[in-house]
Each structure stands twice: as structure tokens, then as C-alpha cells.
Amino acid sequence: MIRAALAQDAAEIAAIWNGMIRDTLFTFTTDQKTETGIAAMIADRPGAVWVAQTDRIVGFVTYAQFRTGPGYRTSVEHSIVLGDGARGQGVGRALMDQAFVSAAQQGRHIMVAGISSANAGGVGFHAALGFEHVGRMPEIARKDGQWLDLILMQKMLSAP
């Protein structure tokens, strides 16, 4: 089931997100997410944080304005994180489909994906969803002693 995130989902979202932060090179941050911070994010992004739930939260997607400034108001960047058992089950696609619909209904035109070069599966996933490769920033980040590239992909949500 895909549904809007609630403040009480913050602990489960934090557990999934922090696992990715701690155990992978898929995100460049090393700062763990807090329940308070996630609850605030959910409150600050009405209609822009969605969870996949079975008997528990197994993944989430969220999006926010791509960059600051009024010229970017119709462009969003998203984050999607799935728990280990949720990958390859259609959960990611269902979350992204909801994010596309929600963002388009909010007047968003472009959704951006910033993907770590360590996440080849993420690149393939986004390509399968219709995202196009628009750029690569070599060695933009360093984590766990490794230089990582940022791969930029985007998808049009509405006609120009």
C-alpha cells in the first residue's frame, strides 16, 4: 500500500534511511536522520512524502524544490529509499508513480534524480522510469575514502 507519510512514521523512515546512509555509498551524506527531523520534513512537505507499507514501512519517496529561487519553483529533486526486502518487488516503481502524480498535481514540471556512481542499479531503475541522463559531475563527493561521481537524470512530468 502506498500512502501519504505521517509524523508517526518517522522512526521507521529513519531506520530505513539511516541504514542506507551508514551501509552504502548511494548517498554522500554521513549525517544520520533523526525522528524529529523526519517528522518536520513530513510537516514541511505536504503531499510530497509517501511511504510503502506492508505490515511495516518498507520504503519511502520524498521530493522538494531542486534549487532555491523562484526560477526553480517547478523543478523538484527526489529521494527514494527502500528497505532490503523491498527491492525488486515493484515497490520502488509504485512509490515513484505516486511521486510523479503528486508532483504534477502540484504544478511541478521536472523531477531530478541525483544518483551516486556507486549505485548502478539506481541509474537503471531511473532509466526504466523514463528519466534521461543529463549530466555527470566527476569526483564531486568523497565517502569512505572513495571519490564518487554524481549522475544527474531528469524526467518531464508535464508538457512544456
C-alpha positions in Angstrom: 0.0 0.0 0.0 1.3 3.5 -0.9 0.1 6.3 1.3 1.0 9.8 2.5 3.6 9.7 5.3 2.5 10.6 8.8 4.6 12.1 11.6 4.3 8.8 13.4 6.1 7.1 10.5 9.3 9.0 11.3 11.0 6.2 13.3 10.5 3.6 10.6 11.6 6.0 7.9 14.7 7.0 9.9 15.6 3.3 10.3 15.5 2.7 6.5 17.2 5.9 5.6 20.0 5.6 8.2 20.7 2.1 7.0 21.4 3.4 3.5 23.4 6.3 4.9 25.5 4.0 7.1 25.9 1.0 4.9 26.1 2.2 1.3 27.7 4.8 -1.0 24.3 5.5 -2.5 24.1 8.8 -0.6 27.1 11.1 0.0 26.0 12.2 3.5 27.2 10.6 6.7 24.8 12.5 8.9 22.1 10.2 10.3 18.5 11.3 10.1 16.5 11.9 13.3 12.9 11.2 14.0 12.3 14.8 14.9 13.9 15.9 11.6 11.9 13.5 9.5 8.7 14.5 11.3 9.5 18.1 10.5 10.2 17.2 6.8 6.8 15.4 6.6 5.1 18.5 8.0 7.0 20.9 5.7 6.3 18.9 2.5 2.5 18.3 2.4 1.7 15.8 -0.4 5.4 15.2 -1.1 6.4 12.4 1.3 4.9 8.9 0.6 5.5 5.5 2.2 5.1 1.9 1.1 3.6 -0.1 3.8 3.0 -3.8 4.2 2.9 -4.8 7.9 5.6 -2.1 8.3 7.1 0.7 6.3 9.3 -0.8 3.6 10.3 2.3 1.7 9.6 5.9 1.1 9.9 8.7 -1.5 10.0 12.4 -1.0 10.7 15.5 -3.1 11.4 19.2 -2.7 12.3 22.1 -4.9 15.5 21.3 -6.8 17.3 24.6 -6.0 16.4 27.8 -4.2 15.0 30.7 -6.1 11.7 31.4 -7.9 13.0 30.2 -11.3 13.3 26.7 -10.0 9.8 26.5 -8.4 8.6 23.9 -10.9 11.6 21.6 -10.6 11.9 19.1 -7.8 14.6 16.6 -6.8 13.6 13.4 -5.1 14.9 10.8 -2.8 13.7 7.2 -2.7 14.9 4.6 -0.2 13.8 1.0 0.0 14.4 -1.4 2.8 16.4 -4.5 1.9 13.5 -6.8 1.4 11.5 -4.4 -0.8 13.9 -4.2 -3.7 12.9 -5.9 -7.0 9.2 -6.2 -5.8 7.7 -3.2 -7.7 7.7 -1.1 -4.5 10.1 1.5 -5.9 8.0 1.9 -9.1 4.8 2.3 -7.1 6.4 4.9 -4.9 7.8 6.8 -7.9 4.4 6.6 -9.8 2.8 8.3 -6.8 5.5 10.9 -6.6 5.1 11.7 -10.3 1.3 12.1 -10.0 1.6 14.2 -6.8 4.3 16.5 -8.1 2.5 17.0 -11.4 -0.7 17.9 -9.5 1.3 20.4 -7.5 2.4 22.1 -10.8 5.9 20.6 -11.0 7.4 20.2 -14.4 10.7 18.4 -13.9 11.8 15.8 -11.5 15.6 15.4 -11.0 17.5 12.4 -9.7 21.0 12.9 -8.3 22.4 9.3 -8.2 25.8 8.1 -6.8 28.1 6.5 -9.3 28.2 3.6 -6.8 24.5 2.9 -7.4 24.4 1.4 -10.9 21.0 -0.2 -10.0 19.6 3.2 -9.2 20.7 4.5 -12.7 19.0 1.6 -14.4 15.9 2.0 -12.2 15.5 5.6 -13.1 16.1 4.9 -16.8 13.4 2.3 -16.8 11.0 5.0 -15.3 11.8 7.4 -18.2 14.5 9.5 -16.7 17.1 10.8 -19.1 20.8 11.1 -18.4 21.6 14.9 -18.4 25.0 15.1 -16.7 27.8 13.7 -14.6 29.9 15.5 -12.1 33.1 13.5 -11.6 34.6 13.1 -8.1 32.1 15.6 -6.6 31.9 13.7 -3.3 34.1 11.7 -1.0 32.8 9.0 1.3 34.5 6.1 3.0 37.8 7.0 1.3 36.4 6.9 -2.2 35.8 9.6 -4.8 32.2 9.4 -6.2 30.6 10.9 -9.2 27.1 12.4 -9.2 25.0 11.3 -12.1 22.1 13.6 -13.0 19.0 12.4 -14.6 15.6 14.1 -15.1 12.1 13.4 -16.2 9.5 15.7 -17.6 6.3 15.5 -15.6 4.1 17.8 -17.8 4.2 19.2 -21.3 6.2 22.5 -21.6 
